[in-house]
Amino acid sequence: MAKIKSILDIQLDLTRPVEELTEVISAVIASQPARRKEILKGLDIAVGNALAEIQSQEEKDQKPNDDSSGKVS
């Protein structure tokens, strides 16, 4: 029985992550033109969530310690 798969085998140069990921996204969209908007919206959500997590961590790292009330024991 024949098995047919739509698989994109990818190797990325991690020294050029933005360019490489952009090429991969373009290849996926080109293979799924009818789902282009759905794919891009999903990526937008995933990237937004990742950025929000980074922002949250940066804000935690920048807050001064709550134990420094200025009181002397």
mmCIF file of the N, C-alpha and C atoms, coordinates in Angstrom:
data_MODEL
# 
_entry.id   MODEL 
# 
loop_
_atom_site.group_PDB 
_atom_site.id 
_atom_site.type_symbol 
_atom_site.label_atom_id 
_atom_site.label_alt_id 
_atom_site.label_comp_id 
_atom_site.label_asym_id 
_atom_site.label_entity_id 
_atom_site.label_seq_id 
_atom_site.pdbx_PDB_ins_code 
_atom_site.Cartn_x 
_atom_site.Cartn_y 
_atom_site.Cartn_z 
_atom_site.occupancy 
_atom_site.B_iso_or_equiv 
_atom_site.pdbx_formal_charge 
_atom_site.auth_seq_id 
_atom_site.auth_comp_id 
_atom_site.auth_asym_id 
_atom_site.auth_atom_id 
_atom_site.pdbx_PDB_model_num 
ATOM 1   N N  . MET A 1 1  ? 0.843  -1.177 0.000  1.00 0.00 ? 1  MET A N  1 
ATOM 2   C CA . MET A 1 1  ? 0.000  0.000  0.000  1.00 0.00 ? 1  MET A CA 1 
ATOM 3   C C  . MET A 1 1  ? 0.891  1.244  0.000  1.00 0.00 ? 1  MET A C  1 
ATOM 4   N N  . ALA A 1 2  ? 0.580  2.190  -0.830 1.00 0.00 ? 2  ALA A N  1 
ATOM 5   C CA . ALA A 1 2  ? 1.366  3.416  -0.934 1.00 0.00 ? 2  ALA A CA 1 
ATOM 6   C C  . ALA A 1 2  ? 1.060  4.334  0.238  1.00 0.00 ? 2  ALA A C  1 
ATOM 7   N N  . LYS A 1 3  ? 2.094  4.951  0.761  1.00 0.00 ? 3  LYS A N  1 
ATOM 8   C CA . LYS A 1 3  ? 1.945  5.951  1.817  1.00 0.00 ? 3  LYS A CA 1 
ATOM 9   C C  . LYS A 1 3  ? 2.431  7.278  1.257  1.00 0.00 ? 3  LYS A C  1 
ATOM 10  N N  . ILE A 1 4  ? 1.568  8.249  1.300  1.00 0.00 ? 4  ILE A N  1 
ATOM 11  C CA . ILE A 1 4  ? 1.905  9.573  0.782  1.00 0.00 ? 4  ILE A CA 1 
ATOM 12  C C  . ILE A 1 4  ? 1.904  10.554 1.938  1.00 0.00 ? 4  ILE A C  1 
ATOM 13  N N  . LYS A 1 5  ? 3.009  11.259 2.090  1.00 0.00 ? 5  LYS A N  1 
ATOM 14  C CA . LYS A 1 5  ? 3.141  12.218 3.175  1.00 0.00 ? 5  LYS A CA 1 
ATOM 15  C C  . LYS A 1 5  ? 3.606  13.553 2.622  1.00 0.00 ? 5  LYS A C  1 
ATOM 16  N N  . SER A 1 6  ? 3.093  14.593 3.212  1.00 0.00 ? 6  SER A N  1 
ATOM 17  C CA . SER A 1 6  ? 3.578  15.936 2.893  1.00 0.00 ? 6  SER A CA 1 
ATOM 18  C C  . SER A 1 6  ? 4.510  16.338 4.027  1.00 0.00 ? 6  SER A C  1 
ATOM 19  N N  . ILE A 1 7  ? 5.777  16.148 3.801  1.00 0.00 ? 7  ILE A N  1 
ATOM 20  C CA . ILE A 1 7  ? 6.771  16.422 4.840  1.00 0.00 ? 7  ILE A CA 1 
ATOM 21  C C  . ILE A 1 7  ? 7.824  17.377 4.294  1.00 0.00 ? 7  ILE A C  1 
ATOM 22  N N  . LEU A 1 8  ? 8.149  18.351 5.090  1.00 0.00 ? 8  LEU A N  1 
ATOM 23  C CA . LEU A 1 8  ? 9.214  19.280 4.751  1.00 0.00 ? 8  LEU A CA 1 
ATOM 24  C C  . LEU A 1 8  ? 10.377 18.962 5.684  1.00 0.00 ? 8  LEU A C  1 
ATOM 25  N N  . ASP A 1 9  ? 11.437 18.443 5.138  1.00 0.00 ? 9  ASP A N  1 
ATOM 26  C CA . ASP A 1 9  ? 12.625 18.112 5.930  1.00 0.00 ? 9  ASP A CA 1 
ATOM 27  C C  . ASP A 1 9  ? 13.507 19.354 5.956  1.00 0.00 ? 9  ASP A C  1 
ATOM 28  N N  . ILE A 1 10 ? 13.761 19.863 7.154  1.00 0.00 ? 10 ILE A N  1 
ATOM 29  C CA . ILE A 1 10 ? 14.421 21.164 7.284  1.00 0.00 ? 10 ILE A CA 1 
ATOM 30  C C  . ILE A 1 10 ? 15.724 21.053 8.066  1.00 0.00 ? 10 ILE A C  1 
ATOM 31  N N  . GLN A 1 11 ? 16.715 21.747 7.584  1.00 0.00 ? 11 GLN A N  1 
ATOM 32  C CA . GLN A 1 11 ? 17.943 21.967 8.337  1.00 0.00 ? 11 GLN A CA 1 
ATOM 33  C C  . GLN A 1 11 ? 18.131 23.470 8.414  1.00 0.00 ? 11 GLN A C  1 
ATOM 34  N N  . LEU A 1 12 ? 18.332 23.970 9.634  1.00 0.00 ? 12 LEU A N  1 
ATOM 35  C CA . LEU A 1 12 ? 18.478 25.415 9.843  1.00 0.00 ? 12 LEU A CA 1 
ATOM 36  C C  . LEU A 1 12 ? 19.901 25.769 10.231 1.00 0.00 ? 12 LEU A C  1 
ATOM 37  N N  . ASP A 1 13 ? 20.362 26.876 9.709  1.00 0.00 ? 13 ASP A N  1 
ATOM 38  C CA . ASP A 1 13 ? 21.626 27.465 10.139 1.00 0.00 ? 13 ASP A CA 1 
ATOM 39  C C  . ASP A 1 13 ? 21.282 28.364 11.319 1.00 0.00 ? 13 ASP A C  1 
ATOM 40  N N  . LEU A 1 14 ? 21.572 27.913 12.534 1.00 0.00 ? 14 LEU A N  1 
ATOM 41  C CA . LEU A 1 14 ? 21.193 28.647 13.737 1.00 0.00 ? 14 LEU A CA 1 
ATOM 42  C C  . LEU A 1 14 ? 21.992 29.931 13.951 1.00 0.00 ? 14 LEU A C  1 
ATOM 43  N N  . THR A 1 15 ? 22.976 30.176 13.101 1.00 0.00 ? 15 THR A N  1 
ATOM 44  C CA . THR A 1 15 ? 23.682 31.458 13.174 1.00 0.00 ? 15 THR A CA 1 
ATOM 45  C C  . THR A 1 15 ? 22.897 32.541 12.441 1.00 0.00 ? 15 THR A C  1 
ATOM 46  N N  . ARG A 1 16 ? 21.853 32.133 11.688 1.00 0.00 ? 16 ARG A N  1 
ATOM 47  C CA . ARG A 1 16 ? 20.997 33.069 10.944 1.00 0.00 ? 16 ARG A CA 1 
ATOM 48  C C  . ARG A 1 16 ? 19.532 32.723 11.207 1.00 0.00 ? 16 ARG A C  1 
ATOM 49  N N  . PRO A 1 17 ? 19.091 32.760 12.462 1.00 0.00 ? 17 PRO A N  1 
ATOM 50  C CA . PRO A 1 17 ? 17.755 32.252 12.791 1.00 0.00 ? 17 PRO A CA 1 
ATOM 51  C C  . PRO A 1 17 ? 16.606 32.989 12.117 1.00 0.00 ? 17 PRO A C  1 
ATOM 52  N N  . VAL A 1 18 ? 16.661 34.299 12.048 1.00 0.00 ? 18 VAL A N  1 
ATOM 53  C CA . VAL A 1 18 ? 15.543 35.057 11.472 1.00 0.00 ? 18 VAL A CA 1 
ATOM 54  C C  . VAL A 1 18 ? 15.392 34.735 9.983  1.00 0.00 ? 18 VAL A C  1 
ATOM 55  N N  . GLU A 1 19 ? 16.490 34.790 9.262  1.00 0.00 ? 19 GLU A N  1 
ATOM 56  C CA . GLU A 1 19 ? 16.443 34.520 7.828  1.00 0.00 ? 19 GLU A CA 1 
ATOM 57  C C  . GLU A 1 19 ? 15.987 33.087 7.552  1.00 0.00 ? 19 GLU A C  1 
ATOM 58  N N  . GLU A 1 20 ? 16.514 32.145 8.313  1.00 0.00 ? 20 GLU A N  1 
ATOM 59  C CA . GLU A 1 20 ? 16.181 30.737 8.102  1.00 0.00 ? 20 GLU A CA 1 
ATOM 60  C C  . GLU A 1 20 ? 14.712 30.457 8.421  1.00 0.00 ? 20 GLU A C  1 
ATOM 61  N N  . LEU A 1 21 ? 14.229 30.993 9.539  1.00 0.00 ? 21 LEU A N  1 
ATOM 62  C CA . LEU A 1 21 ? 12.825 30.778 9.897  1.00 0.00 ? 21 LEU A CA 1 
ATOM 63  C C  . LEU A 1 21 ? 11.890 31.444 8.895  1.00 0.00 ? 21 LEU A C  1 
ATOM 64  N N  . THR A 1 22 ? 12.287 32.604 8.397  1.00 0.00 ? 22 THR A N  1 
ATOM 65  C CA . THR A 1 22 ? 11.491 33.286 7.382  1.00 0.00 ? 22 THR A CA 1 
ATOM 66  C C  . THR A 1 22 ? 11.365 32.429 6.123  1.00 0.00 ? 22 THR A C  1 
ATOM 67  N N  . GLU A 1 23 ? 12.448 31.798 5.729  1.00 0.00 ? 23 GLU A N  1 
ATOM 68  C CA . GLU A 1 23 ? 12.420 30.919 4.563  1.00 0.00 ? 23 GLU A CA 1 
ATOM 69  C C  . GLU A 1 23 ? 11.510 29.714 4.797  1.00 0.00 ? 23 GLU A C  1 
ATOM 70  N N  . VAL A 1 24 ? 11.558 29.152 5.993  1.00 0.00 ? 24 VAL A N  1 
ATOM 71  C CA . VAL A 1 24 ? 10.711 28.010 6.317  1.00 0.00 ? 24 VAL A CA 1 
ATOM 72  C C  . VAL A 1 24 ? 9.237  28.414 6.291  1.00 0.00 ? 24 VAL A C  1 
ATOM 73  N N  . ILE A 1 25 ? 8.926  29.538 6.907  1.00 0.00 ? 25 ILE A N  1 
ATOM 74  C CA . ILE A 1 25 ? 7.539  30.018 6.917  1.00 0.00 ? 25 ILE A CA 1 
ATOM 75  C C  . ILE A 1 25 ? 7.064  30.250 5.488  1.00 0.00 ? 25 ILE A C  1 
ATOM 76  N N  . SER A 1 26 ? 7.887  30.848 4.668  1.00 0.00 ? 26 SER A N  1 
ATOM 77  C CA . SER A 1 26 ? 7.523  31.084 3.266  1.00 0.00 ? 26 SER A CA 1 
ATOM 78  C C  . SER A 1 26 ? 7.263  29.773 2.533  1.00 0.00 ? 26 SER A C  1 
ATOM 79  N N  . ALA A 1 27 ? 8.081  28.764 2.797  1.00 0.00 ? 27 ALA A N  1 
ATOM 80  C CA . ALA A 1 27 ? 7.901  27.462 2.144  1.00 0.00 ? 27 ALA A CA 1 
ATOM 81  C C  . ALA A 1 27 ? 6.598  26.801 2.581  1.00 0.00 ? 27 ALA A C  1 
ATOM 82  N N  . VAL A 1 28 ? 6.280  26.888 3.857  1.00 0.00 ? 28 VAL A N  1 
ATOM 83  C CA . VAL A 1 28 ? 5.042  26.291 4.365  1.00 0.00 ? 28 VAL A CA 1 
ATOM 84  C C  . VAL A 1 28 ? 3.836  27.006 3.770  1.00 0.00 ? 28 VAL A C  1 
ATOM 85  N N  . ILE A 1 29 ? 3.875  28.316 3.758  1.00 0.00 ? 29 ILE A N  1 
ATOM 86  C CA . ILE A 1 29 ? 2.754  29.087 3.201  1.00 0.00 ? 29 ILE A CA 1 
ATOM 87  C C  . ILE A 1 29 ? 2.582  28.788 1.712  1.00 0.00 ? 29 ILE A C  1 
ATOM 88  N N  . ALA A 1 30 ? 3.695  28.668 1.007  1.00 0.00 ? 30 ALA A N  1 
ATOM 89  C CA . ALA A 1 30 ? 3.619  28.364 -0.427 1.00 0.00 ? 30 ALA A CA 1 
ATOM 90  C C  . ALA A 1 30 ? 2.978  26.996 -0.671 1.00 0.00 ? 30 ALA A C  1 
ATOM 91  N N  . SER A 1 31 ? 3.180  26.074 0.254  1.00 0.00 ? 31 SER A N  1 
ATOM 92  C CA . SER A 1 31 ? 2.605  24.728 0.090  1.00 0.00 ? 31 SER A CA 1 
ATOM 93  C C  . SER A 1 31 ? 1.146  24.662 0.536  1.00 0.00 ? 31 SER A C  1 
ATOM 94  N N  . GLN A 1 32 ? 0.680  25.679 1.261  1.00 0.00 ? 32 GLN A N  1 
ATOM 95  C CA . GLN A 1 32 ? -0.684 25.706 1.797  1.00 0.00 ? 32 GLN A CA 1 
ATOM 96  C C  . GLN A 1 32 ? -1.339 27.057 1.532  1.00 0.00 ? 32 GLN A C  1 
ATOM 97  N N  . PRO A 1 33 ? -1.460 27.477 0.282  1.00 0.00 ? 33 PRO A N  1 
ATOM 98  C CA . PRO A 1 33 ? -1.968 28.832 0.011  1.00 0.00 ? 33 PRO A CA 1 
ATOM 99  C C  . PRO A 1 33 ? -3.379 29.081 0.546  1.00 0.00 ? 33 PRO A C  1 
ATOM 100 N N  . ALA A 1 34 ? -4.210 28.072 0.586  1.00 0.00 ? 34 ALA A N  1 
ATOM 101 C CA . ALA A 1 34 ? -5.577 28.250 1.085  1.00 0.00 ? 34 ALA A CA 1 
ATOM 102 C C  . ALA A 1 34 ? -5.614 28.474 2.592  1.00 0.00 ? 34 ALA A C  1 
ATOM 103 N N  . ARG A 1 35 ? -4.555 28.047 3.296  1.00 0.00 ? 35 ARG A N  1 
ATOM 104 C CA . ARG A 1 35 ? -4.505 28.174 4.758  1.00 0.00 ? 35 ARG A CA 1 
ATOM 105 C C  . ARG A 1 35 ? -3.543 29.272 5.206  1.00 0.00 ? 35 ARG A C  1 
ATOM 106 N N  . ARG A 1 36 ? -3.103 30.096 4.253  1.00 0.00 ? 36 ARG A N  1 
ATOM 107 C CA . ARG A 1 36 ? -2.100 31.131 4.541  1.00 0.00 ? 36 ARG A CA 1 
ATOM 108 C C  . ARG A 1 36 ? -2.486 32.004 5.730  1.00 0.00 ? 36 ARG A C  1 
ATOM 109 N N  . LYS A 1 37 ? -3.717 32.512 5.730  1.00 0.00 ? 37 LYS A N  1 
ATOM 110 C CA . LYS A 1 37 ? -4.159 33.394 6.804  1.00 0.00 ? 37 LYS A CA 1 
ATOM 111 C C  . LYS A 1 37 ? -4.190 32.645 8.140  1.00 0.00 ? 37 LYS A C  1 
ATOM 112 N N  . GLU A 1 38 ? -4.706 31.435 8.149  1.00 0.00 ? 38 GLU A N  1 
ATOM 113 C CA . GLU A 1 38 ? -4.757 30.617 9.371  1.00 0.00 ? 38 GLU A CA 1 
ATOM 114 C C  . GLU A 1 38 ? -3.359 30.356 9.928  1.00 0.00 ? 38 GLU A C  1 
ATOM 115 N N  . ILE A 1 39 ? -2.431 30.032 9.049  1.00 0.00 ? 39 ILE A N  1 
ATOM 116 C CA . ILE A 1 39 ? -1.052 29.760 9.468  1.00 0.00 ? 39 ILE A CA 1 
ATOM 117 C C  . ILE A 1 39 ? -0.424 31.016 10.067 1.00 0.00 ? 39 ILE A C  1 
ATOM 118 N N  . LEU A 1 40 ? -0.578 32.137 9.381  1.00 0.00 ? 40 LEU A N  1 
ATOM 119 C CA . LEU A 1 40 ? 0.025  33.384 9.862  1.00 0.00 ? 40 LEU A CA 1 
ATOM 120 C C  . LEU A 1 40 ? -0.607 33.856 11.166 1.00 0.00 ? 40 LEU A C  1 
ATOM 121 N N  . LYS A 1 41 ? -1.915 33.678 11.321 1.00 0.00 ? 41 LYS A N  1 
ATOM 122 C CA . LYS A 1 41 ? -2.562 34.040 12.587 1.00 0.00 ? 41 LYS A CA 1 
ATOM 123 C C  . LYS A 1 41 ? -2.043 33.169 13.725 1.00 0.00 ? 41 LYS A C  1 
ATOM 124 N N  . GLY A 1 42 ? -1.886 31.878 13.473 1.00 0.00 ? 42 GLY A N  1 
ATOM 125 C CA . GLY A 1 42 ? -1.347 30.975 14.490 1.00 0.00 ? 42 GLY A CA 1 
ATOM 126 C C  . GLY A 1 42 ? 0.067  31.355 14.892 1.00 0.00 ? 42 GLY A C  1 
ATOM 127 N N  . LEU A 1 43 ? 0.883  31.696 13.908 1.00 0.00 ? 43 LEU A N  1 
ATOM 128 C CA . LEU A 1 43 ? 2.246  32.158 14.200 1.00 0.00 ? 43 LEU A CA 1 
ATOM 129 C C  . LEU A 1 43 ? 2.234  33.465 14.981 1.00 0.00 ? 43 LEU A C  1 
ATOM 130 N N  . ASP A 1 44 ? 1.326  34.363 14.612 1.00 0.00 ? 44 ASP A N  1 
ATOM 131 C CA . ASP A 1 44 ? 1.209  35.637 15.308 1.00 0.00 ? 44 ASP A CA 1 
ATOM 132 C C  . ASP A 1 44 ? 0.890  35.418 16.786 1.00 0.00 ? 44 ASP A C  1 
ATOM 133 N N  . ILE A 1 45 ? -0.020 34.512 17.062 1.00 0.00 ? 45 ILE A N  1 
ATOM 134 C CA . ILE A 1 45 ? -0.384 34.206 18.452 1.00 0.00 ? 45 ILE A CA 1 
ATOM 135 C C  . ILE A 1 45 ? 0.804  33.595 19.194 1.00 0.00 ? 45 ILE A C  1 
ATOM 136 N N  . ALA A 1 46 ? 1.472  32.634 18.559 1.00 0.00 ? 46 ALA A N  1 
ATOM 137 C CA . ALA A 1 46 ? 2.614  31.980 19.204 1.00 0.00 ? 46 ALA A CA 1 
ATOM 138 C C  . ALA A 1 46 ? 3.740  32.973 19.486 1.00 0.00 ? 46 ALA A C  1 
ATOM 139 N N  . VAL A 1 47 ? 4.040  33.841 18.532 1.00 0.00 ? 47 VAL A N  1 
ATOM 140 C CA . VAL A 1 47 ? 5.096  34.842 18.722 1.00 0.00 ? 47 VAL A CA 1 
ATOM 141 C C  . VAL A 1 47 ? 4.679  35.846 19.792 1.00 0.00 ? 47 VAL A C  1 
ATOM 142 N N  . GLY A 1 48 ? 3.422  36.275 19.760 1.00 0.00 ? 48 GLY A N  1 
ATOM 143 C CA . GLY A 1 48 ? 2.921  37.208 20.778 1.00 0.00 ? 48 GLY A CA 1 
ATOM 144 C C  . GLY A 1 48 ? 3.022  36.631 22.179 1.00 0.00 ? 48 GLY A C  1 
ATOM 145 N N  . ASN A 1 49 ? 2.666  35.353 22.321 1.00 0.00 ? 49 ASN A N  1 
ATOM 146 C CA . ASN A 1 49 ? 2.768  34.694 23.629 1.00 0.00 ? 49 ASN A CA 1 
ATOM 147 C C  . ASN A 1 49 ? 4.219  34.609 24.095 1.00 0.00 ? 49 ASN A C  1 
ATOM 148 N N  . ALA A 1 50 ? 5.114  34.281 23.184 1.00 0.00 ? 50 ALA A N  1 
ATOM 149 C CA . ALA A 1 50 ? 6.535  34.189 23.537 1.00 0.00 ? 50 ALA A CA 1 
ATOM 150 C C  . ALA A 1 50 ? 7.077  35.554 23.955 1.00 0.00 ? 50 ALA A C  1 
ATOM 151 N N  . LEU A 1 51 ? 6.695  36.599 23.223 1.00 0.00 ? 51 LEU A N  1 
ATOM 152 C CA . LEU A 1 51 ? 7.145  37.947 23.575 1.00 0.00 ? 51 LEU A CA 1 
ATOM 153 C C  . LEU A 1 51 ? 6.565  38.400 24.915 1.00 0.00 ? 51 LEU A C  1 
ATOM 154 N N  . ALA A 1 52 ? 5.315  38.060 25.181 1.00 0.00 ? 52 ALA A N  1 
ATOM 155 C CA . ALA A 1 52 ? 4.695  38.428 26.458 1.00 0.00 ? 52 ALA A CA 1 
ATOM 156 C C  . ALA A 1 52 ? 5.402  37.729 27.614 1.00 0.00 ? 52 ALA A C  1 
ATOM 157 N N  . GLU A 1 53 ? 5.796  36.489 27.410 1.00 0.00 ? 53 GLU A N  1 
ATOM 158 C CA . GLU A 1 53 ? 6.520  35.748 28.448 1.00 0.00 ? 53 GLU A CA 1 
ATOM 159 C C  . GLU A 1 53 ? 7.880  36.387 28.717 1.00 0.00 ? 53 GLU A C  1 
ATOM 160 N N  . ILE A 1 54 ? 8.567  36.783 27.660 1.00 0.00 ? 54 ILE A N  1 
ATOM 161 C CA . ILE A 1 54 ? 9.865  37.454 27.813 1.00 0.00 ? 54 ILE A CA 1 
ATOM 162 C C  . ILE A 1 54 ? 9.680  38.787 28.541 1.00 0.00 ? 54 ILE A C  1 
ATOM 163 N N  . GLN A 1 55 ? 8.665  39.549 28.148 1.00 0.00 ? 55 GLN A N  1 
ATOM 164 C CA . GLN A 1 55 ? 8.388  40.837 28.783 1.00 0.00 ? 55 GLN A CA 1 
ATOM 165 C C  . GLN A 1 55 ? 8.102  40.655 30.269 1.00 0.00 ? 55 GLN A C  1 
ATOM 166 N N  . SER A 1 56 ? 7.299  39.658 30.590 1.00 0.00 ? 56 SER A N  1 
ATOM 167 C CA . SER A 1 56 ? 6.950  39.384 31.984 1.00 0.00 ? 56 SER A CA 1 
ATOM 168 C C  . SER A 1 56 ? 8.200  39.035 32.797 1.00 0.00 ? 56 SER A C  1 
ATOM 169 N N  . GLN A 1 57 ? 9.064  38.207 32.225 1.00 0.00 ? 57 GLN A N  1 
ATOM 170 C CA . GLN A 1 57 ? 10.290 37.818 32.923 1.00 0.00 ? 57 GLN A CA 1 
ATOM 171 C C  . GLN A 1 57 ? 11.207 39.020 33.099 1.00 0.00 ? 57 GLN A C  1 
ATOM 172 N N  . GLU A 1 58 ? 11.307 39.871 32.094 1.00 0.00 ? 58 GLU A N  1 
ATOM 173 C CA . GLU A 1 58 ? 12.144 41.067 32.199 1.00 0.00 ? 58 GLU A CA 1 
ATOM 174 C C  . GLU A 1 58 ? 11.625 41.996 33.288 1.00 0.00 ? 58 GLU A C  1 
ATOM 175 N N  . GLU A 1 59 ? 10.304 42.130 33.377 1.00 0.00 ? 59 GLU A N  1 
ATOM 176 C CA . GLU A 1 59 ? 9.723  42.986 34.413 1.00 0.00 ? 59 GLU A CA 1 
ATOM 177 C C  . GLU A 1 59 ? 9.991  42.411 35.807 1.00 0.00 ? 59 GLU A C  1 
ATOM 178 N N  . LYS A 1 60 ? 9.914  41.096 35.957 1.00 0.00 ? 60 LYS A N  1 
ATOM 179 C CA . LYS A 1 60 ? 10.230 40.461 37.243 1.00 0.00 ? 60 LYS A CA 1 
ATOM 180 C C  . LYS A 1 60 ? 11.683 40.702 37.618 1.00 0.00 ? 60 LYS A C  1 
ATOM 181 N N  . ASP A 1 61 ? 12.567 40.577 36.632 1.00 0.00 ? 61 ASP A N  1 
ATOM 182 C CA . ASP A 1 61 ? 14.003 40.741 36.885 1.00 0.00 ? 61 ASP A CA 1 
ATOM 183 C C  . ASP A 1 61 ? 14.361 42.181 37.250 1.00 0.00 ? 61 ASP A C  1 
ATOM 184 N N  . GLN A 1 62 ? 13.569 43.149 36.819 1.00 0.00 ? 62 GLN A N  1 
ATOM 185 C CA . GLN A 1 62 ? 13.868 44.553 37.066 1.00 0.00 ? 62 GLN A CA 1 
ATOM 186 C C  . GLN A 1 62 ? 13.281 45.076 38.374 1.00 0.00 ? 62 GLN A C  1 
ATOM 187 N N  . LYS A 1 63 ? 12.323 44.351 38.959 1.00 0.00 ? 63 LYS A N  1 
ATOM 188 C CA . LYS A 1 63 ? 11.705 44.815 40.204 1.00 0.00 ? 63 LYS A CA 1 
ATOM 189 C C  . LYS A 1 63 ? 12.691 44.692 41.359 1.00 0.00 ? 63 LYS A C  1 
ATOM 190 N N  . PRO A 1 64 ? 12.762 45.734 42.220 1.00 0.00 ? 64 PRO A N  1 
ATOM 191 C CA . PRO A 1 64 ? 13.644 45.634 43.383 1.00 0.00 ? 64 PRO A CA 1 
ATOM 192 C C  . PRO A 1 64 ? 13.066 44.625 44.382 1.00 0.00 ? 64 PRO A C  1 
ATOM 193 N N  . ASN A 1 65 ? 13.915 44.113 45.214 1.00 0.00 ? 65 ASN A N  1 
ATOM 194 C CA . ASN A 1 65 ? 13.507 43.150 46.232 1.00 0.00 ? 65 ASN A CA 1 
ATOM 195 C C  . ASN A 1 65 ? 12.492 43.783 47.163 1.00 0.00 ? 65 ASN A C  1 
ATOM 196 N N  . ASP A 1 66 ? 11.382 43.109 47.468 1.00 0.00 ? 66 ASP A N  1 
ATOM 197 C CA . ASP A 1 66 ? 10.373 43.635 48.371 1.00 0.00 ? 66 ASP A CA 1 
ATOM 198 C C  . ASP A 1 66 ? 10.844 43.643 49.818 1.00 0.00 ? 66 ASP A C  1 
ATOM 199 N N  . ASP A 1 67 ? 11.931 42.937 50.119 1.00 0.00 ? 67 ASP A N  1 
ATOM 200 C CA . ASP A 1 67 ? 12.460 42.874 51.489 1.00 0.00 ? 67 ASP A CA 1 
ATOM 201 C C  . ASP A 1 67 ? 13.200 44.152 51.874 1.00 0.00 ? 67 ASP A C  1 
ATOM 202 N N  . SER A 1 68 ? 13.478 45.029 50.940 1.00 0.00 ? 68 SER A N  1 
ATOM 203 C CA . SER A 1 68 ? 14.254 46.232 51.224 1.00 0.00 ? 68 SER A CA 1 
ATOM 204 C C  . SER A 1 68 ? 13.317 47.377 51.614 1.00 0.00 ? 68 SER A C  1 
ATOM 205 N N  . SER A 1 69 ? 12.715 47.284 52.791 1.00 0.00 ? 69 SER A N  1 
ATOM 206 C CA . SER A 1 69 ? 11.757 48.289 53.251 1.00 0.00 ? 69 SER A CA 1 
ATOM 207 C C  . SER A 1 69 ? 12.450 49.492 53.867 1.00 0.00 ? 69 SER A C  1 
ATOM 208 N N  . GLY A 1 70 ? 13.739 49.405 54.075 1.00 0.00 ? 70 GLY A N  1 
ATOM 209 C CA . GLY A 1 70 ? 14.467 50.513 54.658 1.00 0.00 ? 70 GLY A CA 1 
ATOM 210 C C  . GLY A 1 70 ? 14.497 50.468 56.175 1.00 0.00 ? 70 GLY A C  1 
ATOM 211 N N  . LYS A 1 71 ? 13.835 49.496 56.773 1.00 0.00 ? 71 LYS A N  1 
ATOM 212 C CA . LYS A 1 71 ? 13.818 49.394 58.229 1.00 0.00 ? 71 LYS A CA 1 
ATOM 213 C C  . LYS A 1 71 ? 15.096 48.749 58.736 1.00 0.00 ? 71 LYS A C  1 
ATOM 214 N N  . VAL A 1 72 ? 15.564 49.231 59.867 1.00 0.00 ? 72 VAL A N  1 
ATOM 215 C CA . VAL A 1 72 ? 16.756 48.676 60.485 1.00 0.00 ? 72 VAL A CA 1 
ATOM 216 C C  . VAL A 1 72 ? 16.315 47.763 61.620 1.00 0.00 ? 72 VAL A C  1 
ATOM 217 N N  . SER A 1 73 ? 16.868 46.562 61.668 1.00 0.00 ? 73 SER A N  1 
ATOM 218 C CA . SER A 1 73 ? 16.489 45.615 62.732 1.00 0.00 ? 73 SER A CA 1 
ATOM 219 C C  . SER A 1 73 ? 17.275 45.848 63.984 1.00 0.00 ? 73 SER A C  1 
# 
